[in-house]
Amino acid sequence: MSPFELLTPATLREAAALLDPDTPDIRPMGGGTALMLMMKAGVLRPRALVSLRATEPHLRDIVLRPNGELAIGALVTMSQLEHSDAVRRAAPAIGRCMTRLSNVRVRNVATVGGNLAHADPHMDLPPLLSALDAYVVAVGPSGERRIQVDALIKGYYETRLAGNELIASLVVPPQAGRHSAYVKVTTRSADDWPALGVAASLSMERNAVRNCRLFVGAATDRPTRLLAAEAVLAGQIPDAALLRRAGEAAAEGVEFLGDAQGSGAYKKELLKVYLGRVITTALADGSAA
Ligand SMILES: Cc1cc2nc3c(=O)[nH]c(=O)nc-3n(C[C@H](O)[C@H](O)[C@H](O)COP(=O)(O)OP(=O)(O)OC[C@H]3O[C@@H](n4cnc5c(N)ncnc54)[C@H](O)[C@@H]3O)c2cc1C
């Protein structure tokens, strides 16, 4: 690993001010779990790392607001999400997703901000947070702005964050009346990188789907919304035949990319089956909070 300077600012704004929008030579660091692997592999050779660890303590907080909104600081770890009472009450699918995200050593260190900024299309959280209609608050020299999670990731390791913007928090809007789930399909161990990840968030009216948001991950270059499947489900009672039709529609609307976990053709077949399973899971135990 090439030598680097370690900077430890006391606030997120100071951290953002240390970044240079024109060069990735100075990188922010949350847990460092992705960054260190890329530096050891020689993919990244930053001149300096801006550690966020000494920044404001509230960036490690999870707050359930009176209106049901969940506000999660950028330095909250995956393990905190897994064990948080507030997360369990407001958006239980997030806590469940954590139990199979890598191993406990990674979850104890990896942060929400680093997870979302990393933009590896195989990550488990982005499709789920997209289905939940969550957004991040980004901080930069010109102040704060909101970016919806489903618009944050542009492609492989690319986000819409400017080079001197940092994720300060993640906000999950109130989920009352919605059923949500994420299903991770792995071809090796249960906590391996997914061959496919599918997320669903639905509201129901008299047993019919009133509104739904469906996203697939680990099969495309970014979390991808399954609009064709949403259209098949809208206003319908989700029986086995309808879920099969929705799965077919989902698979037709996506350009699949193969990887070490499976070919594009394999992922297409997986999506046909798992689209129905994620909806069944959401309706069975993704309780309408
Ligand atoms: C062995 C292993 C297995 C894994 N398996 C899975 C898996 O099955 N599923 C899955 O979803 N993930 C998996 N991961 C990925 C893991 O989720 C990420 O490494 C982790 O979430 C990144 O968080 P971090 O805080 O360590 O980020 P860092 O490594 O600190 O940073 C990652 C990127 O984000 C930038 N960054 C960090 N914080 C911020 C911020 N606040 N604002 C803006 N930019 C920022 C950094 O500059 C860097 O580009 C695995 C990782 C490892 C090491």
The ligand as an ORCA input file, in Angstrom:
! r2SCAN-3c Opt
* xyz 0 1
  C     -15.166     -9.005      3.226
  C     -16.282     -8.053      2.813
  C     -17.513     -8.577      2.440
  C     -18.563     -7.712      2.087
  N     -19.800     -8.226      1.770
  C     -20.826     -7.395      1.494
  C     -22.138     -7.871      1.223
  O     -22.419     -9.074      1.200
  N     -23.121     -6.962      0.949
  C     -22.875     -5.622      0.961
  O     -23.810     -4.841      0.745
  N     -21.652     -5.139      1.230
  C     -20.633     -5.992      1.497
  N     -19.392     -5.477      1.761
  C     -19.150     -4.049      1.544
  C     -19.343     -3.250      2.772
  O     -20.721     -3.093      2.955
  C     -18.642     -1.920      2.489
  O     -17.256     -2.174      2.471
  C     -18.951     -0.911      3.554
  O     -20.321     -0.687      3.681
  C     -18.284      0.425      3.253
  O     -18.433      1.235      4.399
  P     -17.173      1.931      5.072
  O     -17.683      2.846      6.105
  O     -16.166      0.941      5.506
  O     -16.653      2.752      3.807
  P     -15.183      3.246      3.476
  O     -14.336      2.081      3.074
  O     -14.659      4.129      4.535
  O     -15.502      4.137      2.189
  C     -16.090      3.616      1.021
  C     -16.190      4.764     -0.004
  O     -17.064      5.779      0.465
  C     -16.367      7.035      0.641
  N     -16.939      7.585      1.862
  C     -16.882      7.080      3.126
  N     -17.685      7.770      3.958
  C     -18.251      8.746      3.221
  C     -19.220      9.801      3.509
  N     -19.746      9.974      4.732
  N     -19.586     10.616      2.493
  C     -19.073     10.459      1.239
  N     -18.179      9.507      0.910
  C     -17.788      8.645      1.889
  C     -14.894      6.669      0.671
  O     -14.059      7.712      0.199
  C     -14.861      5.473     -0.274
  O     -14.877      5.913     -1.611
  C     -18.340     -6.312      2.106
  C     -17.085     -5.795      2.471
  C     -16.057     -6.650      2.820
  C     -14.729     -6.051      3.238
*
